[in-house]
Amino acid sequence: MEGGKPTLPLVYQAVQALYHDPDPAGKERASVWLGELQRSMYAWEISDQLLQLKQDVESCYFAAQTMKMKIQTAFYELPPETHTALRDSLLSHIQNLKDLSPIIVTQLALAIADLALQMASWKGCVHTLIEKYSNDVSSMPFLIEILTVLPEEVHSRSLRIGANRRTEIIEDLAYYSTTVVTLLVSCAEKSGHNEKMLIKIFRCLGSWFNLGVLDNNFMANNQLLMILFQVLQRDETSTNLHEAASDCVCSALYAIENVAINMPLAMQLFQGVLTLETAYHMAVAREDLDKVLNYCRIFTELCETFLEMTVRTPGQGMGDLRTLEMLLICAGHPQYEVVEISFNFWYRLGEHLYKMNDPALHRVFRPFIQRLLHSLARHCQLDPDHEGVPEDTDDFGEFRMRVSDLVKDVIFLVGSMECFSQLYSTLREGNPPWEVTEAVLFIMASIAKSVDPENNPTLTEVLEQIVLLPETVHLAVRYTSIELVGEMSEVIDRNPCMLDPVLNFLMKGLREKPLASVAAKAIHNICSVCRDHMAQHFQGLLDIARSLDSFALSTDAAVGLLKGTALVLARLPLEKIAECLSDLCAVQVMALKKLLAQDSSSGKSSDPTVWLDRLAVIFRHTNPIVENGQTHPCQKVIQEIWPVLSETLNAHQGDNRIVERCCRCLRFAVRCVGKGSASLLQPLVTQMVSVYQVYPHSCFLYLGSILVDEYGMEEGCRQGLLDMLQALCMPTFQLLEQPNGLRNHPDTVDDLFRLATRFVQRSPVTLLSSNIIIHIIQCAIAATSLDHRDANCSVMKFIRDLIHTGVSNDVSGTVEPVERPCILHCRSCSLHITDFPLLQHEDDFEVRKRLIGQAMEQHGLQLVTQLINTCCFCLPPYTLPDVAEVLWEIMLFDRPTFCRWLETALKGLPKETAGGAVSVTHKQLTDFHKQVTSAEECKQVCWAIREFTRLYR
């Protein structure tokens, strides 16, 4: 912190400003300054002094929070000889401040717990604390608070105490767990009906259950279990106490998921929960929704815990089907939030039964699923006084979506056709109110795709009846009917005679504002499935596309309609495609030209993204089958459109969002015609490089990777593409070399290494022989520690593929890419890096091997050391398979040298934590080295890394 240690009055003044300054700017300045203080070394001493002064709640809370944060994230700053003094000071503070505020007690309890977990010299901390405070009634609340947070913090992500220390702590806590429970029993007996104390006791017990260290025999006959169920059975129990007791029972049920080894406790919990049915009915009668939800949580947790037994021995012992009855009773509650709690259980039950594939078992559970579906259909009903269409985005709309997903997952137990027919018969034979009709149609839409459409008269009858619906029926019924039609595209494909009446029905919906988007989605579905039959209707689709903005469509619905139109367009005769594509693109191109001609001072919106997105979807889905030697029918159209796209890109070159949409549109244009876009290559690359020098938008790197993918194997294009790469790399490296450059620009890292990887896949010798490769490798090594899913994946893939070029000479030939969707919002429908085998000729292999050898000689040790360190200290576990692949390739390339590099890297790791605990033993290091270097397949390396890195987490 600049200017040295701040004075206490100054700190106090900043805390007051943070909480009481009426000016938001003053609050912000205070927050930034206090944040700097918390990161400095002075924070330890100042926090201690503020807690001693006990001036007010705000300053004490800030100090307690700071102390907790420092212990969690900067414990290494303190020399070991100060640890005992810190412990004594914290215990003194919590005793002195116990009556000031509960939130301060919690922060200090967390600080003490985090210290105990890291401070190896503090042996038997639970025993010490209980011995010191258990005889003082006034200290009991904070003692229980410490004993509550201590087990919770064992697996905290804020503490990197390592697997060895964690195991030692868990064994220690298991040893003292009966002492803790005995203390809690004693407190419960002394507190009588003191609600606050009982809540603390139940929270503490739940915390120890969650850690999984309580002895199940000891707990099975424990007084606390009886108290828990008494509280839950009592009608007069308060809401807060009821919730705490419910949480505790749920934790206990979760802790005994392995029922076989916890049988005594499992039996007690099972029988205890079954006694709560009467209490549930009482809560329903009193309309106490909070308690009803709590009981449903408990019943659901019971079913989840005993799922295996229920499926393997239904109706016997703890496979008692009364557990499912209790869930179905909850499903009968009028509030949909109650049944929603049980969804995960029903999904898991369906998954188990599907895997077991036992018809006899299916018959046992079918009646339960039928009753569940009946309840779900009732819960999906809109209010009778609802006006307009169903809402998708409110809470109830999201609930209906989850119902739809659940129905799809469990319908196999009832039979899709049987269920569909039953639902239809309720509509045909009765005359239900509109809200019942709509809910039944909604469930039918959920299962329509799973019904076999082949020779199915019921399905065609349903379609015939729907398209005859009068326009006078409730708008919501028409809306859901349209959804159902869209889900029945397969039926329409097998019954083309239905196509005309269906399209007429959907066109009526398209012209009505509330129904337009759902009708557009249904037309899109039909175009996707019935592409050949829809070819005769292409002119009608084109007319819709030309007047798209005359319909009240959402952005997604409009794009979906264009996608459907493009899919049908691709099935037209080749000689018609160019003209039809030109017609389809004309509206968007004219709109872009109009925007470009518009005077910027006119005040009108000049945002071209709507039109660029529409062009992109057309290019993306117009994929006609073109024989070798034939000119691509889309080539001429794209060449004609290029100047408008180029001009749009220039006009908006400073706007990242618009430039991304331009690049995306160009990418699909290039992908659409492949090598047919050759005439665009030189002007496109020139423009990309020119704009990138001024505005380094990462999407240019991504677009560059597409060009390398398409043209990287063309001998005449390689040097030009390499020049493009070098020109793009210079501004990129300048950006990434700034302070925190890698962390602040993960998209740039991601796209840079997509581009580099494409080069490795398409023309490795060109890249490896260039001067830029050394800089790219150095950047890759630095970026391996970046904790960003997509960026890290791209970096690892680049390194892996680069080394692989020197390991294997994969077969050449034309290979279909394996596409992985990118999850970045800006390229939500894009390819991820495509897995292509390397496509070079055999005589390149020795050259590649030599060039990789030179690169590894220069950077191999640094790379292996960096990878081991990032695995242990920077990267989340899901990245480890990618790291394992890189290490595996290095080992395949040169195993003896890799063994030495790995040994050097492991020797550099810290052997102890800041608190003096052993991080890693010599045996663990040698075992890991042996496991990796003797591995015969990559997954063995991955398993070894997973286990080893736990020592540092």
N, C-alpha and C positions, 0 to 999 in steps of 0.2 A: 504494500500500500504506500502510495507516494506521500512524502512528508512525515514518515515515521509513525509512531504509535499515537492514535488519537486519544484525547482526554475523555474521561467518563461523562462530563457534562455535554460534550459534543455528541457522543454516542446517544445519550439520553434525549438530546434535542432532535436527533435524526429519527429516533423511534417515535417520538411524539408527532413529528411531521408525517411519518408513515401512516399513523392511525388517525390523526386529527386535523391535518392541514386541509382546509377547504379547497385549495387549488390543486387540481389533478397533476399539474406540472411539478408542483412542490413534492407531492407524494412520490412521483416517478423518480425525481432526483434523490430523494431519501432512500428509496428502494434500491437504486443503483449503487449508492454509496455504501449502504449496509451490506449489500451483496459482496462488494469488494472487501469490506471488513471481514465478512464470514470466510472469505477465501484466504485471508492473510494469517500469518502466524500469531498476530496480536489477539485474534478471536478467542483463543484459549483463556488467556489471562483476563480479558475484558468481560467475557461471559461469567467467569467465576466471580469477579468483583460485583457485577450487576446482581447476581443471585444472592450474594452476601448482603448487599444494600437493601434488597427487598423493597424497592421504592414504590412500584406499582405493578399491576398485572401485565401491562404491555411490555415493559422492559424485562420483566422476569420471563415472560413467554418467549421473547426474542432471544434471551440468553440461553434458556433451556433448549430451544429449537436449534440454536447455533451449536451448542455443546453436543447435541445428538448428531447433527450433521457432520461436525468435525470428527467425531469418533467413527462414524460410518465411512467417511470418504478420505480422511486425512490423518488417520491414527499413526501412520508411519512418521509424522512430524515430531512425535514425542519420543524422547529417549526412554528406554525400558525402566530406568530407575525412577521415573516420575509416575509410572502406572499406579502404584499403590496409593500415592498421595491423591491422584485424580479420583480413584475409587472412593476413598474416605471422604473427599470433598463432596462428591455427588450424593453419597448417602447422607451426609450432613445437610445438604441443600434440600433433599426430598423430605427429610424430617421437619425441617424448619418451615418449608413452604406448603406442607400437606393440606392446610386449610385455606390457602389463598385462591386456588382455582384448580378444578379437575384436569383441565387441558395442560396445565403446567406439570402436574403430577405425571400425566401420561408421557409427556416429552422427556422428563427426567427418568421415568421408569424405562423408556426406550434407550436412553443414553446408558443407563446402568446395565441393561440387558446386552446391548451391543458391546460394551466394555467387557463384560463377563465372558462373552463368546470369543473375543479376540485375545484376552489377557490370559495366556497359558499358565501364568504363575498363580492365578486365583483358582485354587482347587476347591471343589465341592461348594460352589457359590450358593446353591439352593440351601444346603445345610447351614451355611454361615448366616444367610439372611433369615431363615426361619428361627434359628437359635437366638439371633439378635433381637428380632422384633415380635415374635409370636406371643409373648406374654404382655405386650402393651396394646390394649384395645384401640387406642388412638392411632397406632401405627398400622393396624390391620388393613385398612383400605389401600394404602400405598404398597404394602407388602404383597397383597393379592394382585395389585396392578402389575408389579414387577414379575410375579409368577405367571401372570397371564401373557405378557408380551414376550417373555423369555423363550418359550417354545415357538411362538410365532416368528421370531427373528432368526431362528436356526436356519431356515431356508430362504431368508431375505436376499433379494438380488442386490441390495445395497452393500452387503457384506461379502467380500471374497475371502472367506476363511479357509476354503479348501476342504476336500473330502476327508483327509486324515483328521483334521481338527473337528470337522462336523461329526464324524463317527465317534470320536472321543467324547464330544459333548452329549450326543444322543445316548451313549452308554451311561454317562454320568447322570443325565436326567431320568433315564429309565430306573437307575438304582435308587434315586430319591423320590420317584413318583408316588409310592405308597405313603411316604411322609407328607407329601403335598396334599394328597386326597384326604388323609387323616386330619390334617389342618383344616381343610375345607369343610369336612363333616363337623368338626368341633365348632367352627365359625357359624355354620348353618344352625346348629342346635342352640348356640348362644344368642344368635340374632333373632330367633323366633320368627316374627312376621315382618322384620325389617326388610322392606322390598329392595332398597338400593343395595344392601349387602347381599341379598340372594341373587340379584342380577349379576353382581361382581363374581360371586361364587360360581354361577352357571357359566359365565363367560370364561372363567379360568379353567373350569373342568373341560369345557369344549375345546379350549386351546391345547390341553394335554391329550385329549382324544385325537385331535387333528395331527399331532406329532406322531401318534401311533406307539406310545411307550407305556401305556397303562396295562397292567397285568389283568387279563380278562377274567381269571378266576377270582381275583381280589375284588374286581369291579362288579361281578355278577351278583354278589351278595352284599353289596355296599349300600349303606343307608342313603347315600346321595341319590342313587338311582330311584329309590322309593319316593324320596322327596320330589324329584323331577316329575314323576308321573302323577303324584298327588297335586302338584301345582297345575299341571295340564288338565287334570280332571275337574278341578274346582271351577265352578261357574263364575265366582267373584274375582278370579285372578285378573290383575290389571293387564292392559295391553303390552306395556314394556316388559313386565316379568314373563308374560306368556311368550313373547317373542324370544327372550333370552333362553327360556326353557326349551322352546322348539329348536332353536339353533343348536343347543347342546345335544338334544336327542338326535338331530340330523348328523352332527359330527360323530356321535357314537356309532350310528348306523354305517356311516361312511368308513369309519375306522375298522369295522369288522367285515369288510367286503369279502375277505377270505374267510368265509363262514366256518369251514372245516376245522381251522386251527383256533377258532374263537367260540367254540360251541356253547360253553356255559353262559357267556355274556350274550351271545346271539339269541339264545332261548329266552332269556329274561327280557331283552329288548323287543323280541317278536311278540311275546305275550303282553308286554306292557303297552305296545302300540295298539294291539287289537282291543284293549279296554277303552280306547279313546273315541270309539264310534258314537257312543251316547253323547259325549261332550261336543262332538262335531255337530250333531243334530240340534243340540241346545244353542250352539253359536249361530246356526242357521235360523233357528226360531227367533233369536234375539237380533237378527240381522247384523251381527258383528263380523263384518267382512275380514278384518285383520286376523281374527282368530281362525276363521274358516280357511283363509290362505295358509296360515301356519299349520293347521291340521293336514291340509292337502300336501304341503311340503313334506311333512313327516310320513304320510302314507306313501307318497311317491318314493321317498328315500328308502322306505321299507321294501317296496317292490323292486327298486334298483338293486339293493343289497342281496335280496333273496332270488334274484332273477334266474340264476343258474339252477337253483333247486326247484323253482317253480316250473321251469322248462323240462328238467330231467325227471322230476317226480311230481307231476301236477296232482294236487289234491291230497298229497301224503306229507305228514310232518310239517316241516317249514316250507314245503311247496304248496301249502294251503292256499286254495284259490279264493279264500275270503279276502286276501290282500287285493286281488283285482276287483272284487266286488266293492271294496272301499273306494277304490279309484273311480269306479263307475258311478258310485253314489256322489262323489265330488263332481263328476262330469254332468250330473243332473242339476247342479247349482245354477241358478239363472245368470250369474255373472260369468262371462267368458274367461276372465282372468284366472278363475279357479281351475278350470279344465286345462288351461294352457300350461300350468305348472307340470302336468304329467306327460307332456308331449314327448320329452326325451325318452322316458321309460317305454312308451308305446313303440317308438321308433326302434329302440334296442330290442324289444321283444320280437318285433317283426324281423329284424336282422338275424336274430338267433334262430328263429323258426325257419327262415328262408335258407340259411346255411345247413340246418339239420335235414331239411327236405323230407320230413316224415309225415305222410298223409294222416296217420292216426293222431299225431300231435296236433296237426292243423285242425282236425275235427274237434278236439278238446277246446281249442282257443277261438274257433270261429264264432261261437255265440257272443263271446266278449267283444270281439272286433265289430260284429254287427251292431251291438248295442252302442259301442263307442261311435260308430259312423252315424247312427240315428241321432245321438246327442250332438255330434259336430254339425250335422245338417241343421238342427234346431238353433244352435249357437250362431250359425252363419246368417240367420234371418235378420234382415234390416228392420228398423222400427216401422210399424204400420203407417206412421205419419211421415215417413222419410220422403223427401221430394228429390227428383233428379236421379242421376246415375250413382252407383256405388263409388265411394271414395277409395282410392288405392293407397293413399299416402298417410291417412290418419291411423290411429292405434287400431281401430276396428278393421280397417282395410289390411293392415299388416298381419293382424290375427287371421283373417281369412286366407291370406297367402300362405301362412304357416299351416293352416288346416289343409289347404290344397296339397302342400308338400307331404304332410303326414298321410293323407288319404292315398296318395300315390305309392307311399312306402308300405302300407299294410293291406292294400286292396287284394293282393294275391291270395290272402287267407280266406277271403269271402268269394272271390272270383269276379273279375271285372265285368264280364258279360251279365252274370246273374245280378250283380248290384245295379248295373246300368239299366237292365230291364225292369227291376223292382222300382227304381226311382221313376222311370218313365211311366210305369203303370199307375203310380200314385197321382201323376198329373193327368193321365188319360181317363182314369176311372172316377176320380173325385173332381171336385171343383174348389180347389184350395184357394185361400186368399193370395193376393199377388206376392206378398213377402215370402210365403212358403214356396210358391212356384219358383221364385227367383233363387232361393237358397238351394232347391233341388237341382235346378239348371246349373248352378255354380258347382255343386259336387259332381254332376254329370260331366261338366267341362274338365274337372280335375282328372277323371279316369278315362275320358274318351279315347285318348291315344293308346291306352293299354288294352282296349277291346279289339279283338281280331276283326279287321274290316272285310275280310273275304266272305262273300256270299252271306251277308248278314242283313236279313230283312228289317230287323228292329232298328238298326242304324239308319237305313235309308228312310224308314217311316218317320223317325225322329227329324231327319233333315227336311222331309216333305212337309211335316207339320210346322216346323220352325219358320220356313220361308213363307208360310201362309198366315203368320201371326198378323193380326190387324194392328194398324198404327195407333189404335186407341188403348192398347194395353199399357201398363205402367212403364215409364221410361227405363227403370232399372231392369225390368224383365226383358225388354228389347236389347238393352246393353249386354246382359249376360247371355242372351240367346246368340248374339253376334259372336261373343267370345267362344261359345260352344261350337258354332259353325267353323270358326277358325281352327279349333282343335280337331275337327273332323275332316281335315284336308285329305287324309288317306282314303276315307270313304268316298269322297268326291272323285279322287283319282281313279278309283275302281268303278265308279258309276258316272261316267262323263255326261250322261243325260241330265244329271243334276246341276251341271256347271252353270247353265244359263239362268235357271231360277235362283240359284245361290248368288250369282253375281248381281242380278237385279235387286235381290233383297239387300245385299251389302251396299249397293249404290244408293239406295234410299237412306241407309244409315250414314253414308259418307256425306250426304247433303245436309244432315242435321248436326248442328254444332256440338251437342253433348255426346253424339254417337260417332262423330267423324273419326276420331283417333282409333277407337276400338275397331271400327269397320276397316280402316286402313291396315291395321295389324292383321286382321283376318284375311284381307286380300293378299297381303305379303306372304302369309302362311300358305295360301292356296297356290300362289305363283311359285313358291319354293318347292312344293310337293308335286304340283300338276303342271310342270313346265311345258311338257309337250302339248297337253290339251289346251294350255293357255295361249299357245302361239297364234291360234286363230283370233284371239281377243287382243292381240298386241296393239292394234290401232286404238282400241278403247283405253288401254293402259297409257298409251302415248298421249291421248287427249287429256286424261287425268293428270299426267305428269306436267303437261303444258300449263294447266290451270291449277297447279298445286296450291297456290296461295289463295285461291278462291274458297278453299275448304278450311274449316277451323281445326287444323291439325297441329298436334304437338310437334316439336322438332324431330323427335325420334320416330313418330308415326310417318312424317313426310319422308324422312330418309329411308324408312322401311319400305314404303311404297316404291321409291326409286330403286331400291335393292331388288324387290320383286320384279319390277319392270326389266331391269338389267339381266336378271336370271333368265327371263323369258326371251329377251332379245338375243341372248347367246345361242338359243335353239332355232333361230330363224336361218334360212338358207344363207350361205356366206355372202352371196352377191347383194343381199338386202341389208346386211348388217351395217355397212358403212353409212348408208343414207339414214337408216333408222337411228344409229348412234348419234349422228350429227343432229338429227331432229331432237333427240332426247337431251343432248347437251346444250342446244341452242338457247333455251330460256336462261340457263345459268350463265352462259357466256355473254349474252346480251346484258344481263344484270351487272356482271363484272365490268363490262365496257362502259355502262352508264355511270357506275360508281367512279371509274377512272376519269370520265369526262366531267364529273361533277365539280363544281367550284368548292374548294375546301372551306371557304368563308360562308357558304350557303346555310350552314347550321344543320344540314341534314346528315343523318348517320352515313358514314362511308365504310362501315364494317362489312367486309366481304366474306366472313367465315361461313355464313349460311350457304352461300353459293359454292364456296370451295368444298365444303363437306358434302354437298349434293353431287358435285362432279366426282369427288373421291369415291363415293359409294357406287357411282355408275362405272367408273374405270375398274374398281375392285371386283365387281361381280359380272362384268362382261367378259366371259371366258369361252369364246367359241373354240371348237376343235379345228385346228389349222394343221394341214398335212405339211411335211417337209417340202420346202421349195415354194410353197404358196405365200403370197404377200399377206401379211396380217390385215384383216379388213378394218381394224381400228387405227392402223398406222397413220393414214392420211388425216383422219379426224384429229388425232392427238397433235400432229404437226401443225394443223391449222389453229388449234387452241393454244399452243405453246406461247406465242407472243403475248396473249392476254394474261396468262399465268405469270410470265416473266415480268410484265409491266406491273402487275398487282404486287408481286414480290418486291420490286424496286420501290413502289409507292409506300409500302408499309414496312420497310426493312428494319425499322427501329422497334417494331412491336412484336415481341416474342410470340404472343398467342397467334397472331395472324400469320407470321412467318412459319410457325409450326404447321398450321393448316395448309399453307402453300406447299410446304415440303411433303406433307402427307399426300396431298393431291398428286404432286409430281411423282412421288414414289409409286402410287398405284397406276399412274399412267405408264411409267417405265415397266412395271411388272406386267401390265396388261399386254403390251406388245413385245416385251423382251428385247431381242436383238434389233427389232424393228424401230427402236428409238435411237438408233446410232446417230442419226443426224442431229439429235438434240444434245448429244454428249458434250461436244466442245463448248457450245454457248452456255449450257447449263453449268458445267464445271467452272467456267470463267466467272459466271455471275455469282455462284456459291462462294468461291474463293474471295472475290472482290468484296462482297457484303460481309463475309466472316471476319475480314481484317478489321472492320469498324464495329460490327455487332456480332460477337461470337455466340450465336444461338446454337445450342448443341444439336438441334435437329438437322443442321447441315452435315454434321459428322454422320448422323444416322442415314441421311440421304446418300452420302458418299459411300456408305457400306453397301447400299443397294446397288449402286453403280458398279462397285468392285465385284459384287456377286454376279451381276449380269455380264460384265465385260472383262473380268480379271483373267479369264483364260484365253482371251483374244490377244495374240502376240502383238498386234499393232497398237493395242490400247494400254499395255502394261506400263510403259514409261510415263504416259500421260496421267494415268491413275496414281502412279507413285509421286509424280510432281504435285498432284492434287493433295495427296496425303501429307507430303512435306509442307506444303503451303498452309494446310489446315492445322498442322501440329504446332507451328511456331506460336500463334496467338493462344492456342490451347494450353501449351506449357506455361506461358506467361500468366495465364489466368490461374492455373493450378498451383503455381509456385508462390502465389500470394499467401500471407498468413491465413491458416485454416482453409486454404484454397480447395483441397480435396473434399473436406467436409461441407463447405459451402456450395460446391458445384457437383453434386453426385450425378446429375443427368449428363453433364459433360464427360465425367469419368466413364459412365455407362456407355455413352455413344462413341467415345474415342476408342474404347477397346472392342466394341462391336465392329468398328471399321477395321481396326488392326487384325481382328480375328478373321474377318472376311478375306483380308489379304493373305493371311497364313493359309486359309483353306483354298484360295484360288490361285495364288502366285507366290508361294513361300520364298523361292530363290530370289525373286525380285526384291522382296522386303528384306530378307536376310543379308543381301549383298549391299544394301543401301546404308548411308551414314545415319539415317534417322533411327534405325533399329535399336541402337544403344540407348538413346534417349527414351524410346518407348519402353524398353525393358526396365530402365531405372524408374520411370514413372509407375510402371506396373508393380514393382517391388514396394514402392512407397504406398501405393493404393491398396495393397493387400490388407492393410489394417482398417480400411474404411468399413464402418458398420452400417452399410446400406445394402439392402437385399439385392436389388438389380445391379447396382454398380459393382459390388463385390463379386457377384456371379459372373459378370462380363470380364472382370480382371482375371479371375481364376480360369475362366474358359480360354482366354487368350494365352495365358502362360502354359496351360495344359496342352492346347493345340499346337503351340509353338514348339514345345519340347517333343511332342508326338511326331512332328515332321522328321525328326532325327531318329525316331525309334522304329517307325513302321512305314513301309511303302505300300499304302493301301491301293486297291485296284482302281484303275481309271474307268471312266464310263459315265454315262448320264445317270444321275441319282436324284430321286425325288427328295426334296427337303422334308425334314421332320420339324413341323412348326410348333413352337411353344408360345402361347400368348403373353404379351408384355402386360404388366399390371399398372404401368404409369398412365395416369388419367389422360395425358395428352396424346397417347398412342394406344388408346384402349382397345383398338381392334387390330393392332399391328403384329408383325412377327417378332418373336424374340430371336436371339442368335440361332441360326439354323444349323442343325447337326449334319454337316456334309462330310463324307469321307474326302480325303485329299485326292485331287484329281490330276496329279502330275505324272510325267512319264518316268520309267524306271531309271533312266540315266541321270535324273535329277537327284536321286536318293543319296548317293555318295557326297554330292555337293552339299545337300541339306545337312547331312550328318556332320560334315566337317564344320560348316558354319555354326550349327547348334553347339558343337563341341567347343568352338572358340568362345561363344557367348556364355556357356556354362562355366568354362574355365575362369572367365572374368567375373561372373556374377553368381555362380552356383552357391557358394558358402553363404553369401549375404542373403540370397533368396531363401535357403533352408532355415537359416537363423531367424529371419523375419517371419516366416510362416509358423515356426514353432512358437515364437513369442506372441504373434497375433492370435493364434489358437488359444493360448493360455490366458491372455490378458485383454484382448480387444473384441474378438468375434463371438456372436451368439452361436449356440450349438447347431442351429440349422445350416450354417455355412460349412460345417466340418466335412461333409462328403465331398464338397468342391476342393477343399484343401487336400484331402486324402488323394484325390485324383491327380493333383499336381505332384505331390510327393511320390506317388506311384510311378508317374511318367519319368521323373528324375531318376528314380531307382532303376527303372527298366533301361534308361539310357546308359547309366554307368553305376552299377551297384557298389563296387568297392569304394569309389570316391564318395558316393552318397553316404555310405556307412561312416566315413570319417567326418563328413560335414555334419551329419546328425549328432554324432558324439560331441563335436565342438559346440553345437547349438545347445545341447542338453546340459553341458558343463556350465554354460553361462546363465542358467536359470537360478533364481533365488531358492535356497533350500529351507529357509525359515520365514514365517510371517513377521509383521512388525510387532506382534504381541508375543513373539518368542515360541510359537507353536511350530512343529515340524510340517513344512509344506510337502516335501517329497523325500523319501529315503533313498539311499544309494541303490538298494535292491529294486525299488520301483523304477528308477532311471534305467538300470541295466535291463530290467524286464521289458520296459517299453521299447528300448533300442532293439532288443532281440525280436520282439513281436513284429516291429515294422520291417526290419531288414530281412527277416526270414519269411515274410508274407508271400503267399503264392497267388493271391488275388487282391484286387483293390479294396474289397469290402473288409478284409482283415485289417488293412491299414486304417480304415475308417473306424472300426470297432476299437482298435488300440488307441487312436487319438481321442475318441469319445471318453474312454475310461481315464486316460492320462490327464486330459484337461480338467476333469472334475477335481483334481488335486489342487487346482488354482482358482476354482470358482467359488 
